[in-house]
Amino acid sequence: MDVLLEYTWVMVIAQYSVSILALIVFMVIFEWVTPYKNWEAISEGNLAVALATGGKIFGVTNIFKFSIENNDSLLQMLMWGSFGFILLVVGYLIFEFLTPFFNVDEQIANDNRAIGLLAFILSVGLSFVIGAGITNS
């Protein structure tokens, strides 16, 4: 297996595959964390949920971008990417905690696009901060 991973194209396919599988797992976890059903709400036209979910997808994939750039093995890439995902979830929970005058998830479920946009920006912004941390590790 190690011999195969010496070929750049095989490593790219492996990194891509691991990243996609991790993204699927992480999106399922996000589905558990939020009280609404992401894909159902999106299919009903809830733009706030689409923004928040899109931010999460961008955030996770951006974290994996940094992890791929800064790790030589698939295992290290997955470990740092997973650690970054945990930090992203913590950031989202802190966002919920720091807004005690309204419930973020409830507002997003009710299609409050302003809150959905903030959730998007938070996920994207934090992914760059987390990625910078991964870069320095």
Secondary structure by P-SEA (a helix, b strand, c coil): cccccccaaaaaaaaaaaaaaaaaaaaaaaaaaccccaaaaaaacaaaaaaaaaaaaaaaaaaaaaaaaccccaaaaaaaaaaaaaaaaaaaaaaaaacccccaaaaaaacaaaaaaaaaaaaaaaaaaaaaaaaac
